[in-house]
Amino acid sequence: MVRVRFAPSPTGHIHVGNVRTALFNYLFSKNRKGVFVLRIEDTDLERSSIENENIIYEDLNWLGLNWDEGPNKGGDYAPYKQTERVDIYKKYIDDLLEKGFAYYCFCSKEELEQEREKNLKEGKNPIYSGKCRNISLEEARQRIAGGEKAAVRFKVDESEVKVKDILKGEIDFPTSMFGDFIIVRPDGVPVYNFVVVVDDALMNITHVIRGDDHLNNTPKQILIYKALGFSIPEFAHIPMILGPDHSKLSKRHGDTSVNQFRENGYLPDAFFNYLALLGWSHPEEKEILTKEELIDAFSLNRISKSAAVFDFDKLKWMNGVYIREKSRDELFELAKPFVTVADTNSVDEEWLKDVVYSVKDKITTLREVDEQIKIFFEQSSPDDESMELLNLETSPLVLQSYLNEIEGISNLTADKYKEVTKKIQKDTGAKGKALFMVLRIGLTGQRTGPDMDKIATLLPVSEQVKRIRYILGLIKR
């Protein structure tokens, strides 16, 4: 059975690059009827916290990336947090030391830095010389018992390591690039390259799908897999995500964390759809796809070998498509947290649902709802360009005619509004901007906004009368 994992560090919100990796793992596992594991890599004790851990759960749940095994759910390979697996790591570290695959290194930071600088001056790779390689395990343990601090290094004897990657093919890594590398720091904390191997092996992870910034870690990990007698999983290193300027996507490009997109009014299903197409393409080149359609079509061999560019405009477009597909009630529930222009508890909810739904074609994010519906709650003062239209010879006639037609009507329907505008056109001779734009300005004070038939039917007639009279007063002055 296919088993994949997503292993974030609880140091804050998940960013676009990480969550795209999680999404590819999720889609692959679901396509293959496999298992999606969530593992928390919380060994960075200074920056990790329960609060940050909960943020990860919240971000993944919002996006619909529901894990099959992991914290809060359990599973056959628990625990799923690295800080709870320390005893497991110690067992395998001892195993490597006993079998001669690793050794204690007593070199200080200063010694290592001097050695590094010397190598660089001589044009050599700044790798460890192996100075402590021949210290026996017995002697090393005596020195540690005597109070000395020591790291643990993995002993690299091979000249090269072959990495087989599903996306990149076979790559040869000369070990002269890294030499004997540290697997446990002097403070006793095991490093990423070691713990990730132990965790993936013991959790029976069959495919490691991750960003290609991890590719250089892979040869070290393969050496550890072999030394511990573990089966080596299949690797797929996916290209990174670039910003619109083709540099690495970062905060300077704008939104980069899942939470920011959520707070800016993006829908989870639209964001899920867009992320899936960042570096992967549908066999029929479709763009608007449900989660089920993405799962059904997903395969690793359709992942691009080149970096994907994050297109904020395309995401907005796609989000707009998903917004327009929502029903009136669905859209209202989604938009409600973003409505601040009105007290949602005191306004008639059914009317407010209609108001929100009336602007669905005008918005690309939920955050834009507030600005669009503002005209139903307040009248803007016309700007200079609007005043030019209001000062047309026919404008006072248009507004007064509209006022005469609607006064006394309790409810203005779409058909009645159409009938009224036709009569005004006939009576005044005004048409186009001179009719419809002037009416829009008369009712809202603006030249843009929701469709006029929506404004005329949703804005109470008494409010329309009040607004038209105010604008007529401006013209007469």
C-alpha positions in Angstrom: 0.0 0.0 0.0 1.2 3.5 -0.9 2.0 5.5 2.3 3.1 9.1 2.0 3.7 11.8 4.6 3.7 15.5 5.2 6.0 16.6 8.0 5.9 20.3 8.8 7.6 22.1 11.6 5.3 23.9 14.0 7.0 27.3 13.7 4.0 29.2 12.3 1.5 29.1 9.4 2.1 26.8 6.5 3.4 28.6 3.4 2.4 28.1 -0.3 5.5 25.9 -1.1 4.9 23.6 1.8 1.2 23.3 1.4 1.6 22.5 -2.3 3.9 19.6 -1.3 1.2 18.4 1.2 -1.4 18.6 -1.5 0.6 16.5 -4.0 1.2 13.9 -1.3 -2.5 13.9 -0.5 -3.6 13.6 -4.1 -1.1 10.8 -4.8 -2.2 8.8 -1.8 -5.9 9.2 -2.5 -5.4 8.3 -6.2 -3.5 5.1 -5.2 -6.0 4.3 -2.4 -3.2 4.8 0.0 -2.5 6.5 3.4 -1.7 10.2 4.0 0.3 10.6 7.2 0.8 13.9 9.1 4.0 14.0 11.2 5.1 17.0 13.3 8.8 17.8 13.2 9.0 19.8 16.4 12.7 19.3 17.4 13.3 23.1 16.9 12.4 23.7 20.6 13.0 27.5 20.4 10.4 28.1 17.7 8.0 25.2 18.0 4.9 25.5 20.1 1.5 23.9 20.7 -0.1 27.1 19.3 1.8 26.8 16.1 1.0 23.1 15.9 -2.7 24.0 16.2 -2.3 26.5 13.4 -1.0 23.7 11.1 -4.1 21.6 11.9 -6.3 24.5 11.2 -4.7 25.4 7.9 -4.8 21.8 6.6 -8.4 21.3 7.7 -9.5 24.5 6.1 -7.9 23.3 2.8 -9.5 19.9 3.1 -6.2 18.0 3.4 -7.5 15.5 6.0 -4.8 13.1 7.2 -5.4 9.4 7.8 -2.8 9.1 10.6 -1.1 11.6 12.8 -1.5 13.7 15.9 -5.1 13.9 17.2 -6.0 10.9 15.1 -3.4 8.3 16.1 -2.5 5.3 14.0 -0.4 2.1 14.1 2.9 4.0 14.0 2.4 6.5 16.8 3.7 8.7 18.2 3.7 11.2 15.2 5.6 14.0 16.9 9.4 13.9 16.9 9.8 15.1 20.4 7.9 12.0 21.5 10.2 9.7 19.6 13.5 10.6 21.3 14.0 7.1 22.8 13.4 5.5 19.3 16.1 7.7 17.8 18.6 6.8 20.6 18.2 3.1 19.9 19.2 3.6 16.3 22.0 6.0 17.0 23.5 3.4 19.4 23.0 0.8 16.7 25.1 2.8 14.2 27.8 3.5 16.8 28.1 -0.2 17.8 28.3 -1.4 14.2 30.9 1.2 13.3 28.8 3.2 10.9 29.1 6.3 13.1 31.5 7.7 15.6 31.8 10.4 18.3 33.4 13.7 17.2 35.0 15.9 19.9 36.1 18.7 17.6 35.0 22.2 18.9 33.3 24.8 16.8 36.5 26.8 16.6 38.5 23.8 15.3 35.9 23.0 12.7 35.7 26.6 11.5 39.5 26.8 11.2 39.5 23.6 9.2 36.8 24.9 7.0 38.6 28.2 6.3 41.8 26.3 5.5 40.0 24.1 3.0 38.4 27.0 1.3 41.7 28.8 1.0 43.2 25.8 -0.6 40.3 25.5 -3.0 39.0 22.3 -1.4 35.4 21.4 -0.4 34.9 22.5 3.2 34.3 19.1 4.6 35.3 17.4 7.8 38.8 15.8 7.8 37.8 12.7 9.8 40.1 13.7 12.6 38.0 11.7 15.2 37.3 8.7 13.0 39.7 6.4 14.7 38.8 7.1 18.3 37.5 3.8 19.7 33.9 3.7 21.0 35.2 2.7 24.4 37.6 5.7 24.6 34.9 8.0 23.3 32.4 6.9 26.0 35.0 7.3 28.7 35.7 10.9 27.6 31.9 11.7 27.5 31.6 10.1 31.0 34.4 12.5 32.0 32.3 15.5 31.0 33.4 16.1 27.4 30.8 17.1 24.8 30.7 15.2 21.5 28.6 15.2 18.3 27.9 11.9 16.5 29.1 11.7 12.8 28.1 9.2 10.2 31.1 7.5 8.6 31.0 7.9 4.8 33.1 5.3 3.1 31.4 5.2 -0.4 32.8 7.5 -3.1 29.4 8.2 -4.5 25.7 7.7 -3.9 23.2 7.0 -6.7 19.8 8.7 -6.2 16.9 7.4 -8.2 14.2 10.1 -8.5 10.8 9.6 -10.2 11.0 13.1 -11.7 14.7 13.8 -12.2 15.9 10.3 -13.1 19.2 8.9 -11.7 21.7 11.3 -10.2 25.2 10.5 -9.0 26.3 12.4 -5.9 30.1 12.3 -5.1 30.4 12.0 -1.3 33.4 14.4 -1.5 30.6 17.0 -1.5 29.8 16.4 2.1 32.1 13.9 3.8 31.4 12.5 7.3 28.3 14.4 8.4 26.8 15.0 11.8 23.7 13.0 12.8 23.6 14.1 16.5 24.6 17.6 17.7 26.8 18.0 20.8 23.7 18.9 22.8 22.4 15.4 22.1 19.7 16.5 19.7 19.6 14.3 16.5 19.5 16.2 13.2 16.9 16.2 10.5 18.7 13.9 8.1 18.8 11.1 10.7 15.4 11.4 12.3 13.6 11.7 9.0 15.1 8.4 7.8 14.1 6.6 11.1 10.6 8.1 11.0 10.0 7.3 7.3 11.3 3.8 7.6 9.4 2.9 10.8 6.2 4.4 9.4 6.6 2.4 6.2 6.6 5.4 4.0 6.7 4.1 0.4 7.1 7.4 -1.4 8.9 10.6 -0.3 7.4 13.5 -2.3 9.0 16.8 -1.3 10.5 20.0 -2.6 13.7 19.8 -4.7 15.5 21.9 -2.1 15.8 18.6 -0.2 17.5 16.8 -3.1 21.0 17.4 -1.7 19.9 15.8 1.6 18.9 12.6 -0.2 22.3 10.9 -0.6 23.1 11.3 3.1 19.7 9.8 3.9 20.2 6.9 1.5 23.5 6.1 3.3 21.6 6.0 6.6 18.9 3.8 5.2 21.5 1.3 4.0 23.4 1.3 7.3 20.3 0.6 9.3 19.1 -2.1 6.9 15.9 -0.2 6.0 14.2 -0.4 2.6 14.7 2.8 0.6 11.5 4.6 -0.4 10.9 6.1 -3.9 11.8 9.7 -4.1 10.1 12.5 -6.1 11.6 16.0 -5.7 9.2 18.6 -7.0 10.4 21.9 -8.4 10.0 25.0 -6.3 7.4 27.8 -6.7 8.5 31.2 -8.1 7.0 34.6 -7.7 5.7 36.6 -10.7 9.2 38.0 -11.2 10.7 34.4 -11.4 12.5 34.7 -8.1 11.8 32.4 -5.2 8.3 33.1 -3.9 8.5 35.0 -0.6 6.6 37.5 1.5 7.8 40.4 -0.7 5.5 39.0 -3.4 2.4 39.3 -1.1 0.4 36.5 0.4 2.6 33.5 1.1 0.9 31.6 3.9 -2.4 29.6 3.8 -3.8 31.7 6.6 -3.2 35.0 4.7 -5.1 33.6 1.7 -7.9 32.5 4.0 -8.1 36.0 5.6 -8.1 37.7 2.2 -11.2 35.9 1.2 -10.1 33.0 -0.9 -12.3 29.9 -0.9 -10.6 26.6 0.1 -11.9 24.7 -2.9 -10.6 27.3 -5.3 -7.2 27.5 -3.5 -7.0 23.7 -3.5 -7.8 23.6 -7.3 -5.2 26.4 -8.1 -2.4 24.8 -6.0 -2.9 21.4 -7.7 -2.2 23.1 -11.0 1.1 24.7 -9.8 3.5 22.4 -11.4 1.0 19.7 -12.4 -1.4 19.5 -15.4 -4.6 17.6 -16.1 -4.4 15.1 -19.0 -7.1 17.1 -20.8 -5.7 20.4 -19.8 -8.8 21.2 -17.7 -8.4 24.0 -15.2 -11.6 24.0 -13.0 -11.6 20.7 -11.2 -13.2 19.4 -8.1 -11.2 17.6 -5.4 -12.6 14.2 -6.7 -11.6 15.0 -10.3 -8.1 16.0 -9.2 -7.7 12.8 -7.2 -8.9 10.7 -10.1 -6.5 12.3 -12.6 -3.4 12.8 -10.4 -0.1 11.1 -11.2 3.5 11.9 -10.5 4.5 11.7 -14.1 2.5 14.8 -15.0 4.4 17.0 -12.5 6.5 19.5 -14.4 10.3 19.3 -14.2 10.5 23.1 -14.2 9.6 25.6 -11.5 6.0 26.8 -11.3 5.2 30.5 -11.3 2.6 31.7 -8.8 0.1 33.9 -10.7 -1.9 35.9 -8.2 -4.2 37.2 -11.0 -5.1 33.7 -12.1 -5.8 32.6 -8.6 -8.2 35.6 -8.2 -9.9 34.7 -11.5 -10.3 31.1 -10.4 -11.6 32.2 -7.0 -14.2 34.3 -8.8 -15.3 31.3 -10.8 -15.9 29.3 -7.5 -17.7 32.3 -5.9 -20.1 32.5 -8.8 -20.9 28.8 -8.5 -22.0 29.1 -4.9 -25.7 29.2 -4.0 -27.2 32.3 -2.3 -27.1 30.7 1.1 -23.6 29.2 0.7 -22.1 32.5 -0.4 -23.7 34.3 2.5 -22.2 31.9 5.0 -18.8 32.2 3.5 -19.0 36.0 3.1 -20.6 36.8 6.5 -17.2 37.1 8.4 -16.1 39.7 5.9 -19.2 41.9 6.2 -18.4 44.8 8.4 -20.4 47.6 6.7 -23.6 46.3 8.4 -24.5 44.7 11.7 -25.4 41.2 10.5 -27.4 40.6 13.7 -29.7 43.6 13.3 -30.3 43.6 9.5 -32.9 41.3 8.0 -30.8 38.3 7.1 -32.8 37.2 4.1 -32.5 40.7 2.6 -28.8 40.7 3.3 -28.4 37.3 1.6 -29.9 38.8 -1.5 -27.7 41.9 -1.3 -24.5 39.8 -1.0 -25.7 37.5 -3.8 -26.3 40.5 -6.0 -22.6 41.3 -6.2 -21.2 37.8 -6.8 -20.3 38.6 -10.4 -18.4 41.7 -9.3 -16.0 40.1 -6.8 -13.0 37.8 -7.0 -12.5 37.4 -3.2 -14.8 37.5 -0.2 -13.0 40.5 1.2 -14.3 42.5 -1.8 -17.9 41.9 -0.7 -17.9 44.7 1.9 -16.9 47.4 -0.5 -19.4 46.2 -3.1 -22.4 46.1 -0.8 -21.5 49.4 0.9 -23.9 51.3 -1.5 -26.9 49.5 0.1 -26.0 51.1 3.4 -24.7 54.5 2.6 -24.7 57.0 -0.3 -21.4 58.4 -1.6 -20.9 62.0 -2.6 -20.5 62.2 -6.4 -17.0 62.9 -7.7 -16.2 65.5 -10.4 -16.8 63.2 -13.3 -20.1 62.1 -11.8 -21.1 65.8 -11.3 -20.4 66.4 -15.0 -23.0 63.7 -15.9 -25.5 65.1 -13.3 -25.1 68.6 -14.9 -26.3 67.3 -18.3 -29.5 69.2 -19.4 -31.6 66.0 -19.2 -30.2 64.8 -15.8 -32.7 66.7 -13.5 -35.6 65.5 -15.7 -34.4 61.9 -15.5 -34.1 61.9 -11.7 -37.3 63.8 -11.2 -39.2 61.4 -13.5 -37.8 58.4 -11.6 -38.8 60.0 -8.3 -42.3 60.6 -9.6 -42.6 57.0 -10.8 -41.5 55.3 -7.7 -43.0 57.4 -5.0 -45.9 55.6 -3.5 -44.7 52.1 -4.6 -44.0 49.8 -1.7 -41.9 47.3 -3.6 -40.0 47.9 -6.9 -39.8 44.7 -8.9 -37.3 44.0 -11.8 -40.2 44.2 -14.3 -41.5 47.5 -12.8 -37.9 49.0 -12.9 -37.6 48.1 -16.6 -41.0 49.6 -17.2 -40.1 52.8 -15.4 -36.8 53.3 -17.3 -38.5 52.8 -20.6 -41.1 55.5 -19.7 -38.3 57.9 -18.6 -36.4 57.3 -21.8 -39.6 58.1 -23.8 -40.5 61.2 -21.8 -37.0 62.8 -21.6 -35.2 61.5 -24.6 -32.3 60.5 -22.5 -30.6 57.1 -23.1 -27.3 55.3 -22.5 -25.1 57.1 -19.9 -27.5 60.0 -19.8 -30.2 57.7 -18.5 -28.7 54.7 -16.7 -25.5 56.2 -15.4 -27.4 59.2 -14.1 -29.8 57.0 -12.3 -26.9 55.0 -10.8 -25.3 58.1 -9.5 -28.6 59.3 -8.3 -29.1 56.2 -6.2 -25.6 55.4 -5.1 -23.4 58.5 -5.8 -21.0 56.2 -7.8 -20.5 55.3 -11.5 -19.8 51.6 -10.7 -21.2 48.9 -8.6 -23.9 46.2 -8.7 -26.2 45.9 -11.6 -28.8 48.6 -11.6 -31.8 46.3 -11.5 -30.3 44.7 -8.4 -29.9 48.1 -6.7 -33.4 49.3 -7.7 -35.1 46.1 -6.4 -33.1 45.6 -3.2 -32.7 49.2 -2.0 -35.9 50.1 -0.2 -38.1 52.6 -2.2 -38.1 55.0 0.8 -34.3 55.1 0.7 -34.3 55.6 -3.1 -36.6 58.6 -2.7 -34.4 60.1 0.0 -31.2 59.6 -2.1 -32.7 61.0 -5.4 -33.9 64.1 -3.5 -30.4 64.6 -2.1 -28.8 64.5 -5.6 -31.5 66.8 -7.0 -30.6 69.2 -4.3 -26.9 69.1 -5.4 -27.8 69.8 -9.0 -30.0 72.8 -8.2 -27.3 74.4 -6.1 
